[in-house]
């Protein structure tokens, strides 16, 4: 089973890249969105305007609770996919440990000659769950949902 995910994060001076939220959409339709209870007061204006404003009132989870919820959301998942693998995969692995099958949709898209794809129309500013749903859609548009194709992994 596949799952698509996205993270939202902040660059905090002296602390580097900090996970703030994660959204997961599983192939079976189950969804998860969690926001970490973390201090983002030193994050930059862009993060506060485009990310935090949309999730500041959402319930917050401790790192331990968020890790447990993410682990449960990924139970039975054999492949995880995201659009921009670098930071997203790193943040997910920092939270729950190493992943075995990772799919970077952008790498596949580039290898296919960068075909025209729809743009994400966000209802909420930057939201990890909405982005994860969109990544699932892109995955399907690229023909990667067809089990007869072998997805390129990173």
N, C-alpha and C positions, 0 to 999 in steps of 0.2 A: 504494500500500500504506500502511496505517495502522500506527502504533505507539503504545502507551500507556506512559506513564512516570510515575515518582514520584521525588522526591528526599527525602533526609533531610538536615537542616542544623542547625547550632548557631549560637546568638547568642554571639559572643565579644566581651567588652568591648574597645573600641578597634579591633576589626577588623570588626564588623558581622556580617552573615549569611555563614556559611562553609559551602559544600557539603561534605558528609561522605560521602554515598553516593547512588547512582542505580540504579534498576531499570527495565528496558525489556522490554516484551512486544510482539512484532511480530505482525501479522495472520497470518503464515505459521507461527506457533508458536515461532519462535526467541526465546530469552530471554537477558538479560544482567543481571548484578548486579555492581557494582563499588563498592569502598570506597576513598576517598581517604586517602592517608598524610598526615594533617594533625594538628596539635597541638590537642586538644580539652580540655586540662587546665583551661582557664579557663571552659569551658562550664558552664551552670547545672545544678543538681541534676536538673531534669526531663529534660533531654537525656541526662544520664548514666544515669538510671534507666530511661527509656522507649525510648531509641534506642541509645546506645553499648553498653549491657549486651548487646544482641542481636547486635552486629556487631564488638565489640572484638577477637575472635579470628579474624575473617575476614582473608584476604590483603589487603594494602594496595597501592595503586598510586600512583605519582607523578602529579602533575597532567597531565603530558605523556602518560603511558601511559593514564591514565583517559580523556583527551580522544580519543586514538587508538582506544581500545576502544569508546567511545560512538559515535564517528564511524562505525566499522565496523558497529556494531549498527544504526545508522540508515541504512546504505547502501541505497538503493532505496526508502526510505520517503518518501512525499509529504505525509503528514499526521501530526502528532504530537498526542496528546490526553492531558490530565491532568484531575484533578478540580478542583484549585484552582490556576488558572493563574498568578497573580502571581509569587510567589517561585520556583515550579518552572520556569516559562518563563525567568525572568531568570537563574537558576543554570545552566540548560542552555545558554542563549545565551552566557553568560559563558565557558562551557567550550569550546563548539565553534563559536560564531558565530551569526549571525541565522538564524531559522527562517522559512519562507515561509507554511506553512499550519498554524495552531495552533487546536486545538479545546479549549475550556474546558467540560468536562462540566457543571460547576455552573451556568454561565450558561444553558446549554440547559435544564437541569433547572428552574431558576427560571422561564424563559420558558414552560415547559410547565405551570406551576402547582404545581410542587413535588410531583409524585406520590410516593406511598410507595414507597420502595426498601429493599432489604435492607441491614442493617448489616454492616460488615466484621468477621468473626471472625478475629482474628489468631492464628496459631500461634506466631509469634515476636512480641516486643514491637512495636516500629515497624520495619518492614522494607520498603524501597522496592520490592523485587521483588514481594512479596505484595500491596502496595498497587496496583502497576501491573496485576497480574492482576485484581484486584477492579475497577479502573477499566474494563478491557476488558469485564468482565461488566456493569457499569452501563451502558456505552455500548450494549451489545446489548439490555439490558432497556428502554432508552429508545427502541429502534427505530432507532438511528443506524447500525447495521450494514447496514441495508437500503440498497443503493446507489441506490434510486429517490428517497430523501429527500436533500435538500440540507442537510448539517450547517451550523449557524451557527458561524462562526469568530470569533475575537477578534483 
